Amino acid sequence: MGLIFTIVLIVLLFMKSSRDERGRAIIGKASIFSTIAFILLMNIVAKTLDSIEINYVTVGNCIQWIYNIVTIIEAVAIMILRKIS
């Protein structure tokens, strides 16, 4: 799932409509949303991993989940903001 949304995000970022001022503003707003989500998720994971047994598989899964969620938020925000404006 992460690979699919990564490809979608790359396509959205490099579309011709993303190169004008309106497209850059949309990408900027979506990036703000995904950055806020990243900060919140990292804090939640840091507090959660403090109370459970940690190994490299758990940490790897947590990092992959955070990456997937942030990528999905960025791609969905770009699509929503394009529909709105």
Backbone as JSON, one array per atom type, in Angstrom:
{
  "sequence": "MGLIFTIVLIVLLFMKSSRDERGRAIIGKASIFSTIAFILLMNIVAKTLDSIEINYVTVGNCIQWIYNIVTIIEAVAIMILRKIS",
  "N": [[0.83, -1.19, 0.0], [1.95, 1.22, 0.73], [3.79, 1.64, -1.34], [2.11, 2.04, -3.53], [0.76, 4.47, -2.85], [2.98, 6.11, -2.66], [3.83, 6.23, -5.32], [1.54, 7.45, -6.42], [1.66, 9.92, -5.08], [4.1, 10.94, -6.06], [3.46, 11.22, -8.76], [1.4, 13.14, -8.54], [2.88, 15.28, -7.54], [4.58, 15.9, -9.65], [2.98, 16.57, -11.78], [1.88, 18.57, -14.55], [0.15, 20.63, -13.84], [0.93, 21.16, -11.28], [3.04, 22.84, -11.32], [2.5, 25.53, -11.57], [1.59, 28.65, -9.89], [-0.76, 28.26, -8.36], [-0.8, 25.47, -8.13], [1.54, 25.03, -6.68], [0.86, 26.28, -4.3], [-1.18, 24.61, -3.43], [0.24, 22.22, -3.03], [1.91, 23.12, -1.02], [0.09, 23.64, 1.11], [-0.93, 21.05, 1.5], [1.4, 19.79, 2.28], [1.88, 21.02, 4.71], [-0.25, 19.96, 6.21], [0.46, 17.24, 6.19], [2.91, 17.35, 7.5], [2.18, 18.19, 10.06], [0.66, 15.95, 10.78], [2.72, 14.05, 10.76], [4.34, 14.95, 12.9], [2.55, 14.64, 15.07], [2.05, 11.85, 14.92], [4.63, 10.79, 15.35], [5.09, 11.6, 17.99], [3.05, 10.19, 19.29], [3.79, 7.54, 18.75], [6.3, 7.49, 20.0], [5.55, 7.77, 22.7], [4.0, 5.47, 22.96], [5.75, 3.33, 22.35], [7.33, 3.46, 24.53], [6.03, 2.07, 26.49], [5.85, -0.57, 25.72], [7.45, -3.7, 24.79], [10.34, -3.37, 22.89], [11.61, -4.15, 19.72], [13.6, -4.58, 16.73], [11.85, -5.2, 14.65], [9.35, -4.26, 15.47], [9.86, -1.48, 15.66], [10.54, -0.97, 12.99], [8.1, -1.6, 11.72], [6.48, 0.38, 12.86], [7.68, 2.72, 11.86], [7.21, 2.32, 9.11], [4.4, 2.36, 9.04], [3.94, 5.0, 9.87], [5.13, 6.39, 7.73], [3.44, 5.49, 5.61], [0.94, 6.53, 6.42], [1.43, 9.32, 6.49], [2.09, 9.76, 3.81], [-0.33, 9.03, 2.56], [-2.03, 11.0, 3.65], [-0.87, 13.32, 2.55], [-1.25, 12.86, -0.26], [-4.07, 12.6, -0.44], [-4.86, 15.09, 0.58], [-3.83, 16.79, -1.39], [-5.42, 16.01, -3.59], [-8.0, 16.67, -2.62], [-7.75, 19.46, -2.16], [-7.29, 20.31, -4.77], [-9.77, 19.78, -5.93], [-11.39, 21.53, -4.5], [-10.39, 24.09, -5.14]],
  "CA": [[0.0, 0.0, 0.0], [2.84, 2.37, 0.77], [4.36, 1.84, -2.66], [1.06, 2.61, -4.4], [0.56, 5.87, -2.52], [4.2, 6.83, -3.0], [3.76, 6.5, -6.76], [0.48, 8.45, -6.61], [2.17, 11.21, -4.61], [5.12, 11.42, -7.01], [2.73, 11.67, -9.96], [0.72, 14.39, -8.21], [3.86, 16.35, -7.37], [5.24, 16.24, -10.91], [2.03, 16.89, -12.85], [2.09, 19.9, -15.13], [-0.64, 21.62, -13.09], [1.59, 21.44, -10.0], [4.17, 23.74, -11.52], [2.11, 26.93, -11.54], [1.48, 29.2, -8.54], [-1.86, 27.62, -7.65], [-0.37, 24.11, -7.82], [2.54, 25.09, -5.59], [0.13, 26.62, -3.07], [-1.88, 23.4, -3.01], [1.24, 21.3, -2.5], [2.37, 23.69, 0.25], [-0.93, 23.4, 2.14], [-0.96, 19.61, 1.77], [2.63, 19.47, 3.02], [1.68, 21.46, 6.1], [-1.11, 18.96, 6.86], [1.2, 15.99, 6.39], [3.94, 17.6, 8.51], [1.49, 18.16, 11.36], [0.35, 14.54, 11.06], [3.99, 13.38, 11.08], [4.74, 15.34, 14.25], [1.63, 13.99, 16.0], [2.27, 10.41, 14.91], [5.91, 10.49, 15.98], [4.92, 11.74, 19.44], [2.21, 9.08, 19.76], [4.61, 6.33, 18.7], [7.32, 7.58, 21.04], [4.92, 7.48, 24.0], [3.51, 4.09, 22.96], [6.89, 2.41, 22.41], [7.9, 3.52, 25.88], [5.32, 1.17, 27.39], [5.85, -1.95, 25.23], [8.77, -4.24, 24.5], [10.77, -2.88, 21.59], [12.64, -4.83, 18.94], [13.76, -3.88, 15.45], [10.67, -5.42, 13.8], [8.32, -3.32, 15.94], [10.25, -0.13, 15.25], [10.42, -0.92, 11.53], [6.68, -1.53, 11.38], [5.98, 1.7, 13.25], [8.18, 3.71, 10.89], [6.5, 2.1, 7.85], [3.03, 2.85, 9.22], [3.99, 6.47, 9.87], [5.38, 6.79, 6.35], [2.23, 5.25, 4.83], [-0.12, 7.47, 6.81], [1.81, 10.67, 6.05], [1.97, 9.79, 2.35], [-1.76, 9.04, 2.23], [-2.56, 12.32, 4.0], [-0.38, 14.28, 1.55], [-1.91, 12.61, -1.54], [-5.5, 12.92, -0.31], [-4.98, 16.54, 0.74], [-3.63, 17.4, -2.71], [-6.61, 15.76, -4.4], [-9.12, 17.45, -2.09], [-7.51, 20.88, -2.4], [-7.49, 20.56, -6.2], [-11.21, 19.79, -6.2], [-11.96, 22.73, -3.87], [-10.0, 25.33, -5.82]],
  "C": [[0.88, 1.26, 0.0], [3.45, 2.68, -0.58], [3.36, 2.48, -3.61], [0.88, 4.1, -4.12], [1.81, 6.71, -2.75], [4.21, 7.18, -4.48], [2.71, 7.55, -7.06], [0.98, 9.84, -6.2], [3.21, 11.78, -5.57], [4.46, 11.93, -8.28], [2.05, 13.0, -9.69], [1.7, 15.55, -8.09], [4.47, 16.8, -8.69], [4.28, 16.49, -12.07], [2.26, 18.32, -13.33], [1.32, 20.98, -14.36], [-0.02, 21.95, -11.74], [2.71, 22.46, -10.12], [3.79, 25.21, -11.49], [1.93, 27.38, -10.08], [0.38, 28.52, -7.73], [-1.48, 26.2, -7.24], [0.64, 24.07, -6.68], [1.88, 25.44, -4.27], [-0.61, 25.4, -2.53], [-0.9, 22.41, -2.39], [1.76, 21.81, -1.15], [1.38, 23.45, 1.37], [-0.99, 21.92, 2.5], [0.27, 19.18, 2.56], [2.54, 19.91, 4.47], [0.83, 20.44, 6.85], [-0.33, 17.68, 7.15], [2.32, 16.17, 7.42], [3.34, 17.6, 9.91], [1.15, 16.73, 11.74], [1.61, 13.77, 11.45], [4.42, 13.7, 12.52], [3.86, 14.65, 15.29], [1.89, 12.49, 16.08], [3.59, 10.03, 15.58], [5.82, 10.6, 17.5], [4.09, 10.6, 20.02], [3.03, 7.79, 19.79], [5.68, 6.35, 19.78], [6.75, 7.27, 22.42], [4.47, 6.03, 24.08], [4.67, 3.1, 23.09], [7.57, 2.42, 23.77], [7.28, 2.48, 26.8], [5.28, -0.28, 26.89], [7.29, -2.4, 24.97], [9.14, -3.89, 23.06], [11.8, -3.84, 20.99], [12.67, -4.17, 17.56], [12.56, -4.08, 14.52], [9.56, -4.45, 14.19], [8.63, -1.9, 15.49], [10.12, 0.03, 13.74], [8.98, -0.82, 11.08], [6.09, -0.17, 11.72], [6.42, 2.77, 12.26], [7.46, 3.55, 9.56], [5.07, 2.6, 7.93], [2.99, 4.38, 9.2], [4.2, 6.98, 8.45], [4.12, 6.64, 5.49], [1.14, 6.27, 5.15], [0.19, 8.88, 6.33], [1.69, 10.8, 4.54], [0.52, 9.82, 1.91], [-2.36, 10.41, 2.53], [-2.14, 13.35, 2.97], [-1.12, 14.1, 0.22], [-3.39, 12.98, -1.5], [-5.71, 14.42, -0.17], [-4.79, 17.25, -0.6], [-4.86, 17.22, -3.57], [-7.81, 16.57, -3.93], [-8.94, 18.93, -2.38], [-7.63, 21.23, -3.88], [-8.95, 20.62, -6.56], [-11.86, 21.05, -5.66], [-11.63, 23.98, -4.69], [-10.05, 25.24, -7.32]]
}
